[in-house]
């Protein structure tokens, strides 16, 4: 009996997931005419001005100190005017604050790109993150741009720029007339839905509407014809899912242990408090009985180890005899 290999192409017209690292990087970094056009069009759509000449750079920025962790970006480019952009694809939210991570990345990028001297002149840098999760649920924009501004909106220097392209919000635009979409929204829809057969017709309209996306689609289709590309994608997908499930399982087990430990500690503390309250109740009862039988307060307090205030409180309602 012939069975289909688990990592094979699922159907003759299936497309690789452009959100997976190998495919996402390949769209922009192959060094071909199609790849260069796709990269320039993507940057122009996201940044909002024409970007035609860029050069690919090593995707690991230098570290400042020996102990500083290395950061790796999916795509790193320098514009013809010296400005620089790093582009990364994030398909899953992590436990850390992604905003802080972006600030650190952008700061590192600016530091590595800054000119030394007394003029404090440096080209702008852009940290561009394509997110397949919602960073800010209350922000309805597909494209969100962060820079340093005061409460009145006045920009400081404009050097540090953090841009998020939200694929989750973009998917909510499915069915919107293509001509009314911005270039960034079209890119987000293509990256977010190109591999989904349910939206194939709509995505074809987007592909035909924008040259850079047409080039990206040619690259993805060409790669999708390669068995090795499907093996890489599915192997990586399986590995990432396994690692995610292991992390989530470890969190759940740790939570369950903490819950059990908390319950045990609570029961232990409850028992101790119950014993303590019971002993106190008996002491108060004894104090009242002794006082009712004519024993002086001084003797009662000394015998039961009670303070004058505790004894007075205990005896406030007790019957009295001639002492």
N, C-alpha and C positions, 0 to 999 in steps of 0.2 A: 504494500500500500504506500503510495507516494504522499508525503505530507509536505506542506509548505514550510520552509525554514522560518523559525520564529523571528529572525531579524530581516526577512526579505521585504521587498516593497509590497504593501498590502493590496494594491491594484495598479493596473497599467498607467493610470493617469494621476496617481497619488503624488503629492508634493511633500518634500521635506519640510520640517518645521523651521521657519526662518528665525525663530526665537532661540533655537539651540545654538550654542557657541560656534561649532564648526561652520554651520550654514550662515549665521549672522556675520561672522568674520569674513567668510568667503565672498559675500555680496560686495564688500567694500575694499578688500585687500588683495585681490588676485593680480593686480597690476595690468589688467586688460583694459581695453577701451570701454567695454560695458561697465566694468567695476569702477573706473574713474568717473564716468558719467553718473553712475548711481550715487557715489560718494558725494560728488559736488552738488547734485540735486538734493540729496538728503540734508546736507549742511545748509544749503540755501533756504530750504523749506523750514528748517528748525530755527535758524538764526534770523531769518527774515531779510536777507540781502544776498545778492548774487555772489556765490563762491564758485570760481571756475578752476583756479589753480591751487592745488594742495599737494603736499608730499607726505607720504607715509613715514612714520618714525618708529623706532623700537618701542614696544608697548610696555616697557618696564622703566619708569622714571627712576633716576638716581636717588639713592638714599643720602640723607645729610649726615648721619652718624652711624658707626658700625653696628649698633644695636637696634637701629630703626627697622621696622618690618618693611618688606618689599611690597609694592602694589602693582598689580598687573591690570592693564586696561585691554578691552577687546580691540579697539581701533584708536590709534594715536596719530594725529596729523598736524602739520604746520601749514598755515596759509602763506600766500606769496608776500603778504605784508608783515609776516612774523607772528601774527596771532596764532594761537594754538588751541586745539580741541581734542579732548579725549572722549570717546564714545564707548559706552558699555551697555550690555543687555543684562537685566536682572529679572529672572523668571519667577523668583519666589521671595517673599518677604522673610527677613531674618529676625533674630531676637534683639539685635542691636537697633539703635536709632539711626535710620538710614539718612536722615538729614544731617546729622553730625558727621557721618561717614563722608557724605558729599562735600561738606565744608573742608574736611581734612584733605580730601583728594584735590579739590580746587586750589587750596592753599599750597599744597605740595607742587602742583602744576605751575602755579604762578612763581613760586620760589625758583623752580628749575628753569623758568623762561625769562626771568627778570634780568635786566641789564644792570651791571654794577656801575657806580659812579655817584655824582652829587645831584644829578637832575631828577632822580626818582622816576625816570621814564621806563615804561615796560609795555609790551604788547598785551592786549586783552587775552584772557584764557576762558575757555568754555568747557565745563564738565557736563557732558550730555548723557543722561541715563534714560534708557528705554525700559520702562517698568511694566511687567506683566502682573502687577498688583497695585492696589490703591495706596499711595503714601498719605494723602490727605483726603479723607472721604467727603469733607465739606466743601472741597474745591471741585467744581464741576468742569473745569477746563481740561481738555486733552493735553495742551501744552502749557506748562507752568514755568515761569522764569523768575529766579531769585537772584537779587544783587543787593549790595549794601546801600541802603537808603535811610534817611531820617523819617520821623513820623509824618512829615509833610510830603514825602515822596521825592525829596531831593537826593539825587544819586551822589555818592561819595567820589569815587574815581572811575568806576565802571570797569575795573580790571578783572574782578572776580565775578564770574557768571555761572550759575548752576541752573541747568534746564532739565526738566522732567517731561518725557513723552509717555503718557499714561495709556496703555493699550486696553485696560479694562473700561475706562470711560469712552475710548474710541469705539469699542464694540457696540455701545449704545446708540451710535450714529448709523448703524447698518440700515440701509434703505433710504437714507437721506440722498437727495439728488446729488450726483457726483460733482456737478458744476458749482454747487454751493459750498463745497468743502474746501478748506485751506489745503495747501500742499502738505503741511505737517499732519493734518488729520488723515489725508490719503495715505501717507506713509505709515501712520499708526494702524490704520485699518488693514493695509496690506500685510504688515508684519504680524498683526494680531490674528488674521483670518485666512491667509493665503493657503494654509494646509487644511482648512475646514471645507469639506465638499458641500456642505449645506449652503455656503455663501459663494460658491464658485462663480455664478453668473454675475453677482454684484462686484466681486473682486476683479473680474475680467474688465468691467467698465472702468474701474479705477486704474487698472494696468494700462488701458488704452488712453487714459486721460493725461498721463504724465510720463515724460520721456525717461526720467531717472528710474521710475518704478518699472517701466518696461524693460530696462536693462537689468534691474534686479531680478525680475521674473525670468528673464532668459537664463541668468546664472543659476537660479534655483531649479528651473526645469532641467537644465543640463546636468546638474549635480544629482537630480532625482532619478536620472537614468542609470546611475552607477550603483551597483549592488554594495560596493564597499561603503558608500556614503550612508546607505540605510543601516548597515551593520554598525557603523560608528554612532549614528544617532540613537538607535535603539539600545545599543550597549550602554551608552552614556545615560540614557533615560532610565534604564533599569538600575544602573548603579546609583544615580541620584535619588531615585525613589526608595531604594533599599536603605541608603544612608539617612534619608529623611525619616523613614519609618523607625530606624534604629534610634535616632535622636528623640523622636516623639515618644517612642516606647520607654526610653530611659527617663524622660521627663515625667511620664505617667507613673512609672514605678517609683521615682523619687517622691512624687506628690503623695502616692499611696502610703509610702513608708512614713513620710512626714505626718500624714493624717493619722496613721495608726499610732505613731509615737506621741502625737499630741493628745489623742484620746486616752492612751495609757497614762500619760503624765497628768491629764485632767482628772482621771479616776483616782490616781494616787493622791493628788492634791485635795480632791474632794473628800476622800476617806480621812485624810489627816485633819482637814478642817472640821469634818463631822465629829471626829474624836475630840478635837480641841473644844468645839462648841458644847459637846456633851459633858466634858469635864467641867467646863465653866458653869453650865447649867446646874450641875450637881453642887458645885461650890456655893453658888448663890442660894440654892435651896437649903444647904446646910447652914449658911450664915443666918438665914431667916429663922430656921428652927432654933438655933442656939440663942439668938437674940430674944426670941419669944419665950425662952425658958430662963431668961434673966442673966445670960452671960454678957459681960461688958463688951463694948465695941473694940476696945484695945486688944482684948484676948482673942476675939474672933478674927480681927485683921491679922494678928501675928500668927494664929494657928492656920489660917487658910491662905496666907500669903497674898492678901488683898490690900490695895491702896485704900486710903481714907475715902477717896472719891468713889471707887468701885463699891465699897461697903455701904456708903450713904445711899447710892443709887439702888442697891439691892434691898436695903431696909426701908426704903421710902414708903412701901405699902404694907409692911409687915406689922402684925399686932404687937403691942408693947406691954411689958410688965414693969413693975417697979424695980429699977436697977440701983 
